[in-house]
Amino acid sequence: MKMRFLGSTGLKVSALCLGTMTFGGRGYWQAIGGLEQPEADKLVGMALDGGINFFDTADVYSEGRSEELLGQALGARRPQVILATKVRGRMGEGPNDVGLSRHHIIEACEASLQRLGTDYIDLYQVHSFDPHTPLEESLRALDDLVRQGKVRYIGASNFAGWQLMKALAISEKQGLEQFVTLQAYYSLVGRDLEHELVPLCLDQGLGILVWSPLAGGFLTGKYRRGQSRPEGARRSDPEKQFLQFDEERGFTIVEALDQIARKHQATVAQAALSYLLAKPGITSVIVGARRPEQLADTLQTTEWEMSPEEIASLDELSQPPQLYPYWMLALGAQNR
């Protein structure tokens, strides 16, 4: 397993990160996965043995159950790993059981530490922007947690470009801990991140952590043009999916991935992940699994690399539309 620095820090994490959204299966998360302790132990053990040292969860995943299962699965091997979790979502019925207020951040951190069975969190991430709380309040609370030793690094997730840059500027001005990562959606059928957030992260030295790199399972190869959808799969009914994209274009991308994968004796899923690992600014790609065989396949991803020509062909095939002002900026660059 290849290791990469976490953004501009000196901390090394595996190029693949095991996400644990499939652990627990409570409430909304039941449709994504319902793995309990025996299955979680198996997958975590496989990941560790396969060289993964980076694990990602969130307090809202299965109402805290994902954190509990992950903490128990790591057990005595906790010191060997980089553990990431998140705060922002609703964790109770009270008016202050949600958001990025000082109150909720501190309470949520204490609860996550208890569920994970640890006394520190390596990477504590805000799960999304909170328009109701001043950034200064949130960043000061996160800085306090770092100074107390309960958190070692902080990151953002699902921020717009201006929100992330404003947060970095406030931290710099006030001498607070800065976000070192951005966790964001990025895939061959969703390359919007490249418009503004990838350039921002490259400029500011943030590492990008990719969620849903296979677009909710679409880029695994089990969805094909003109074929029946597998029963019980996450995209069995595309109209009810969280991630929406042009599936006809997506089928063409899957066909191209299949051709590339065959050349490398690999799978479509491996090819989709390999493409992202070759893109600028990517620190780690978060992968999930319901079954051991899925994880076993994923672990082979870093054993091979795409050629520059293969990457370029996929770039052209999946090119996102140029939005304003980016097409105007591109014209300006050409005219210098």
N, C-alpha and C positions, 0 to 999 in steps of 0.2 A: 504493500500500500504506500502510495506516495504521500509525502507530507508537504504542507504549505504553511507559510506564515499567516497568522490571523490579521489580515490587513497590514498596517505598518507596525504592528507590535512584534515582539520577539517570541511570541507563543506559536508553537507549531501544532497544527491540527491535520487530520487525515483529509485527503481530497474528497472522500465520501464521508458523509455524516449520517448516522442512523436516526431518522425521525420516528417518533413513537406515537403518532396520532392514532395508530391502529390498536393501541393498548387501552383496554378498559371497556369501551363500547357503551358508555352511558349517554342518555339523552340524544342530542343532535348527532353525536359521534358514533352512534350505534351503526349507522349505515356505512361508516368508513372502516370499522373493524371492532371486534369484540374480544381481542386476545386477553387471556388472563395469565396468572403468574407462571404456570408451566411453559406456555408458549413464549411469553416475554423472556423467561430465563434462557430458552433455547436460542432465540434470535439475538439477544444481547451477547450470549456466549459465542455464537458464530461470528458476530461482528468483531468482537475483541480478538478472537483467534485469527480472523482475516485481516487484522491490522488496523481496523477502525478504532480511533481513540476519541472520537467526537460524537456526542449524543445530544439531540435536541428534543425538547418537549415544551409544554406550556401549562400554566395552571388551569386554563379552561378546557384542555383536552379531557373529555370524559369526566368533567367536574372534579378534577384533581386526581382521579384514579390513575391516569397515565403517569404522573409524577411518582405516585406510590409504587406502582409496578416497576418502573425504571429504577428507582432507588433500591428496591429489594433485589432486583436482578443484578445490579452492579455489586452490591454487597461489599466484600473486602477489596474488590478491584477498583473501588471508587477513586483512590489516589492516582490510578493509571490513566484516567480519562479527563477530557475537557467536557464539562457538563453545562448545557445551555437550557434556560427556560425563559418564560415570558410573563409579562404583566400588562393588564389593561382591561381584559374582559370581565364580564359580570360573574362574581363568585358567590353571590348571595342575594337575598331579597331587599336588603337595606339600601338606602339612598346613596351611601358611600362605599358600596361593595363593587364599584366599577370605576374605571377611569384612571387618570394619572395624577391625582392629587397626592400630596405628601402623605396624607392619611392612608390612602389605599395602597400606594407603593410600599410603604413600610409594613403595613399589615399583611399584604400579599407576599412580600419577601419572606417574612417570618413563617407564614403558612407553607410556602414552597420548600423552605429549608427543612421543616418538620416532615413534610410528605416525602421528600427525597432522601431523608435520613442522612443529611450532611450538614456541616457547619459553614459551608461557603458555596457560592455559585460562581463558576468560572466566567460565564457570559450571561448577563441579565439583560434581556431585551424588552423594550416597550413594543407591544404587539401591533399597535397602530397609533396614529396621531389622535390626540384628544383636544378637540376645539374648545372645550369648556374649561380647560386648565392652562394657566400661563406656562409656557415652556420653562421659564426661570424656576418655577416651583418644582416641576418634575425633575429638572436637571439637578437642582440643589439636593433633592431627596436621594437621587441616585448617587450623587457625589458623596453624601453622608454614608451611604451603605458601603461604598468602596473604602472610605476612610475607616470604617468600623471593621473592615475585613470580612464582611458578609458577602461581598461581591468583588470580583477581581477586574472584570471588564464590563463595559456596557455597550449595547447595540440598539439599533432601531429596526423596525420592520414596517413595511407597507406605508412609507412616507412618500409624499410628493417631493419633488426636487427643492422647492422653495422652503418647505417645512424642515427638511434635513439640513439645508444650508443655514437656515436661521438658527437651528439648534446648535450647530457647530460654532457659529459666530458667537452666540451667547456664552457657550462654554469657554471659548478662548478669551473673551472679554472679561469674564468673571473668574477665570482661573479654576474652572470646574473640570471634572473628568469629561472627556469627549467620547462620543460614539465611535467605536472602532470598526463596526460592521453594519451592513444593511442586509436584512433578510427580505427577499423579494421574489415574486413570481417571474420565472423566465423559462421559456421553452422554445422549441422550433416552431410552434404555432402561436407563440405569444412573445414577440421580441420588442414590445413597447419600451422595455427598460432601457434600450439602447439610445432612445431619443435624448434623455436628459440625465437619468440616474447613473448609468454606467460612466459617462464622462465626468460627472460630479465625483463619483467614488474614486476614479482614477486620479483626478486632480487633488483630492483631499486625502488620499491614502486609506480609504475604507475598503475592507474586504467584503465581497458580495457573497452571501449565502443564498443559494437558490432553493426555493420551495416549489413543489409540484413540477419538477423538471420533465416528467413524462405526461404532463397535461392531464392529470387525473386518470392515468392509465391508457390514454389514447395512443401514445407513442410507444407502447409495448409491442405492437404488431398484431394484437388480437382483434383489432377493428380494421376491417378491410372494405374497400369499395365493392358494393354489390353482394356482400355476404351478410348473413344474419348476425345480429349482435349476440355475444355470449350471455346466457342467462345469469342473473345475479351479479353482473359486473357493474362497476361504478357508472359507466356510461350506457347502460342498457336502454335508458330513455334520455337522449341528449337534450330534450327540452327542459328537463328538470335538473340540469347540471349547473354547478357553481361556476365552472369555467366555460365560457361561451366563445366559440371561434368558428371560422369557415371550415366545416368538416370536409368538403370536397377538396379544398386546397390541402387540408391535412392528410387526406388519403394519398395524394400525390407525394407529399413529403415522406409518408410511411413507406411508399414504394421505393423512393430513392434511398432511404435508410436501409431497407432490406437489401438492396444491391450492394451498398457499401459494406454492410455487415457480413454478407456472404464472402466477400473478398478477404475478410479478416477472420473467418471461421467464428463469427460472433453472432449476437442476436440484435434484433431491432432496438430493444431497450438499451443495450450496451452502446449502440451507435448513437442514440439520442443523447445519452449521458456523456459520451466521449466528446461530442460536438461542443457541449457546454463547457466541459473542462478545458477546452482549448481556447475559450474566449477570454479576452482581457479582463482583468479585475476579479475573476472568480476565485474565491478562496476554497469553498467547499460546496458540494452539491448534496442536498438533503434527500435521502432515499428512504422509502418506507417498505414494509413487507408484511404480508399476512401469513405467508408460508415459507418454510426454510428454503425450498427450492428457488423461490423468487430472490431471496437474499443471496443464495449461492451464485446465481447468475449475475447479479449486480456486482458482487465482489470481484468478478473477472474484468470489470470495465477498465480498470487502470493498468491492466496487463498489456494493453495495446493502445496505439494512437492513430488517429486519422491523419492522412496526408494533407498538406496545404491545399492541394487540388480538390480533395473531397470536401474539405471545409468550405472552400470557395463556391463549389457547386451547390451546397446546401444554403449558403448565404444568399445566393442569387434566387434560389427556389422559394425561400421563406422570407424574402425581403419585406419588411413592414412598410406601409405607405408613409411617404414623407409628409409630415405635418408642418404647418407654419409655427415658428419661424425657421425651422430647420432647413427647408428647401431654399429659403432665402439666404441663410447663412452659408449653405453649400455653394450657392452661386457667387457669393462674395469671396469665398476662399478660392474659387476657380479664377476669379478676375484679378488676383494679385500678381 
